[in-house]
Amino acid sequence: MGRRTINFGCWDYDRMVPLIDGRVRADGIDLNFLNLPVEETFFRMLRHQEFDAAEMSLSSYVVSRFRADEPFVAIPAFPSRFFRHCSIYVNANAGIEEPKDLIGKRIGCPEYQMTAPVWIRGILSDEYGVPVDSVTYVTGGEESPNRKEKLNLDLPSSIRVEPIGPDKTLATMLRDGEIDALYTARKPSTYTGRDGSVRRLFEDYEAVERDYFARTGIFPIMHTVVVRRSVVEEAPWVCQSLLKALTQSKDIVLDGLRETAALKASLPWLVAHVEDAERFMGKDFWTYGFEGNRTTIDTFLRYHHEQGLSKTRLKPEEIFAASTMESFVI
C-alpha cells in the first residue's frame, strides 16, 4: 500500500513549520499543507468539506457533531490557544468600567458560535456574574460587511442574537457607540488604547489572565484539528499518524524556543519569556493530547451547552477519534 496524500488546510504557525519544511513526515502520509488564514479554512471546510484534514474552530466542530452526518472527527492537537480576557473591547462612553456593567448592553461578536466569544461569555459568567442571557448579541463582519454564521444555529429563546445591517461593520459600530462592547478574536481596527474611543475592558489583561490560569489551570483552546469522516472510515490510521506528526512538529519548535546560542524567534527577550512561561505553566505549556487537556475541554463543553450551542452536554471523551485517546507504552 502506497502513502496516502492528505490535503491539510491550516495557518503557518511556528508549530507547523517542521511539517511544512519536511523535517517531520507523518507515517504513511504525504501531507499537502495549504497555508490559509483561519477564516478561509473554516469557511471552506464547514461549508464544502474541501480538505481531507484541517484546522478547525473548536466551537464549530462541536456544533457540527449535532449534524445528522457528523462530517468530521477531531484529534487532540490544538494549533491555536489564547487567553481571551484581552479580547473584550468596550466603547469608552458606554459606562462599562467593570464586567458587571456589561449586563443589559448590546455586545458585538462576529459569529455567536465563534470559539473566542464562547470562552469570553463563559468566563464572564463564571468569574464575574455576567449571565449569558443578560445582554443582546449583535453579529456580523468585524472589518468587512456581510459576514454570516457559518453554521445554522437553533438557540434558546432567552438568548437574543441580531444580525447587523448589510453595510455595517462591528469595528465602526463599536467606535460610534452603536454597540457597547465587542467580544472577538482579532483586535478591531478602531481600537486606539486606554484613552481612545475604544478600549479594552481589561487593559492590564496579562495580570488578569495570569491570575485566571493560576486559579484554574486553563489555557483556553481555540482550534483543534479535524479529519473528514469519510477519510477516517477508509483509513482510520490517519488520525494517529497526524497526531503523532503534529506533536513532533510542535515539540521541535518548543525546543527551538529554548535555544540560547541564538534566538530562533525575533523577540529580544525570548529566553526570559520562555523561562517565565515554563515556571508559571510547566515545561509543556502548549500541551497536545487528551489527558493533559481534559479539564480545559470539559469546561469548554459546559460553556457550549450553557450557551445553547450544544443540544446536550458532551463529554470530553466523546469528541475525539478513539485511536487518539491513548498511545503505546514500551
N, C-alpha and C positions, 0 to 999 in steps of 0.2 A: 504494500500500500504506500503510495507516494505522500508527500507532505501536502497538507490542506492549506489553501490560500484563504486567509481571513482578512476582509476589509474592515479596518478598525478606525472609526471616527472619534477623534479626541484632540484636545488642545495640546500644544507642545510644552507642557510643564517640564521643569528641570527633571522631575522624577520619571519622565518618559524618555529623556534623551538617550539613555543606553539602549532602549528598544528601537528608537529611530535610527541611531547610527550603527546598529548591528552588533554592539558589544554583548547584548543579550538576545538570544533567539528562543522563542517558545518551542518546547518539544513538539515535533510533528507539524509545526505551523510555519508557513511563510506569511509574515504579517505585512499587509499593505497599510501603512499608517497614513491616515488622511488628516492633516493638520487643519482643524476647523475651529472657529470660536464656538463657545458652548451653545449660544442661542441657535446657531445654524445646525449644529449636531443634534440638539434636542428636537428641533422642529422636523428635521428630515427623518430622524429615527421614529419619532412618535407618530407622525402623520403618514409616513410611507415605508417605514422599516427598510431604509435604503442600505444599511450596513449589516454585516454579519455580527459585529460587536461594536459597542460604542460606550463612551462616557455618557452618563445619564443622571439628570436631576433625581435625587433620592425620592423626593415627593412625587414627581411624575411617574417614577417606576412603581411606587406603592399604589398610586391611583390606577395604573394600568393593570395591577393584579386583580382588580374588581371587574375588568372586562371579561366577556364570555370566553374569548380566545386566549387570554393571558399570554400576550405575544412575546414576552421577554423573561429571561431567567437571569438573576443577578449573581455576581460573585463578590466576595467581601474584600474588594480593593477600592480605595477611596481617593481618587486623584485630587479632589478638592475638599478641604476642610477650612473653616473660617469662624472665628468668634464674631458674632453679629451685633453686639452692643454698639459698635461703631457705625452701624448701617441704619440707624434711626435718625432721620433728619426732620427738623421742625421749622416752620415759619416763625421768624423771630417775634412777630406781632400777634401770635396766636395764643399767648398766655400759657405756654407749656414750659414750666420750669422743672417739673419732676414727672416721673412716669404716670402717676395717677391723674395728672392734668390731661392725659390723652382721652380719658373717658368722655364720651359724648361727641368726640371730634370726627372730622372727615379725614380718613387716612388713605393715602395712595399706596398702591403696590402694583407693579407691572402685571402680575397674574396672582390671583388669590392662592393658587396651588403651588406657587414657587417655593422652593425649599427654604430660602433665606427668610421670607416672611413667616413661614411655618415655625421656624426656630424663634424668630423675634416675638411672635404672638404667644408662643408657649412660655418663653422666658418672662415676658411681661406679666402673664397670668400667674405663673408660679412664684415669681420673685417679688413682684410689685403690686399685685392685686388689681390688674387691669384685665377684666374678663374679655374673652374673645368676642362676645356678642355685645360689648358695650360701646362699639364705635361703628361707623359706616365706612366700608371699604370701597375705594374708587380705583378701578383698574384700567390700564391702557398703556400705550408706549411711554417710556420714560423720556426719550430724546427724539423719537420719531412717532408720528401719529399712527393709529390703526393697528395697534398690537392687540391680539385677541388671545384668550385662553387656548393653549394647545390641546387641551383635553376637555370634553364636556363634563360639567360638574352638576351634581344634584345635591345641593346644600340644604340644611335645615332652614326653616323659615325665620328662625331667630337670627340668622347671620345675613346681614344686608350687604350686598355687593352691587355696585353700579358702574357700568362702563362709562368712560369719558367720551366726549364728542369726537367726531372724525378729524377735526383739525386741531385737537388739543394734545399737549404732552404734559406728563406729570411733573417734569422738572420746572417748566414755566408756571404751571398751576401752583406749585409749592412757593415759588418766588412771589407770585402775585397774590397769594393768600386765598386762592380758590380751593385749596386743600390745606389742612393744618399741619400734616406730617406725612412722611414718606418712609415706608419700610421697603428696602430694596437691596440688591446685591452690588450694583455699580454706583459709585459716588455721582450724584447728579451734577450736571454742568453748572447749575445755578448755586451750588454750594460755595460760599465765599468766606467761611470761617466764623469764628466766635462772634465777631462784631458786624456780620453782614445780615442780609435779609433771610438767608437760610443758614442754619447752624445745626450741629449735632445735638441730640438730646444729652448724650454723654460726651462732652468734649474731652474729658480725661478718660477716654474709653479704655486705654491699656490697663489702668489701675482697676477699673470695674471688671474687665474681662479676666484679669489675673485673680481677683477675688472670687469670681464665679467658678473658675477652674479649681482653685484651692478648696472650695467647699463641695463641689460636685464631681470633680474628676472628668468632666465632659469637655471634649474638644469637638465642637459640632461638625458632623459630617454633612457636606453639601451634595456631593456626587458619588455615585457608585459606578460600576461597570456592568453592562448588561450584554447578554448574548441572545440573539433571536432564538426563540424556542424551536423553530424548525431545524436550526443548526445543531442544537443540543440533542434533539431527537435522533438526528443522523449520526452525530459524533459526540457522545457525552463526555469523552475525554478532553474535549476542547476547553471546558471550564477550568479544570485543574491545571492544564498546561498554561492557560492565560494567567491564572492567579499566580502560579509559580514564577512566570516571567516578569509580571508586573511587580511582584515583591522583590525579585532580584534587582530589577532596574531601580526601584526606589532605594534599596539598601546601598547600592553603589553610589548614588547621589548623596545620601546622608553621610557616608564615609568621606566623600569628597569635601563636604562642608566642614569636616573636622580637620582637614589638612592645614598644617601651619607653615609648610615650606613656601607656599604661595597661595593666594586667595583664589578659590575656584569660582566665587561669585563676586560681582562688582559692588561689594559693600565694605567700607573701610574697617568697621569693627565686627566683621563677620564672626571671627573666632569668639569674641566676647558674647555675641548674640547666641551662638550655638551652645556655648558652655552654660549660659544663663538658662536657655530652654531646657537643656538636659538636667540641670539642677532642679528646675521647677517642675518639669513634666515627665522626666525619665529619659533614658537614652533613646528608646524608640518612640519619640514623641509624635511620629506620624505613623501610627500603627495600622497595618493591614491584618486581615484575618478576622475570624468571628469572635473568638473568646475575649480578646482584648478590647473589643468594641461593643460587647453585649449591652452594657448599661446605657451607652450613648444611643444605640439603635432602639432599645426598648423605650427610652424617653421620647425619642422622635416619633415612634409609632403611637405612643399615648397622645402626644400633641396632635398628630394627624387625625386620630379618631375623635378627639375632643373638638376639633375644628371642623368636623363634618365632612372631611375628605375621605375617610375610610368608613365603610358601612359597618364593619366590625373591627375590633382592636386586634390586629395581627400580632403574633408572637415573633420575636427576632428569628427564631429557628425556621419560620415559615417562608422567609423571603429570599433565601439564597439556595443555590444549587446544592443538593445533598452531598455531592462529591467534594465540595469545598469546605465543608464544616469541620473536617479534621484531616490530619496528614499522617503519613507513616512515621514510625519511630525505629531507629536502629539500636 
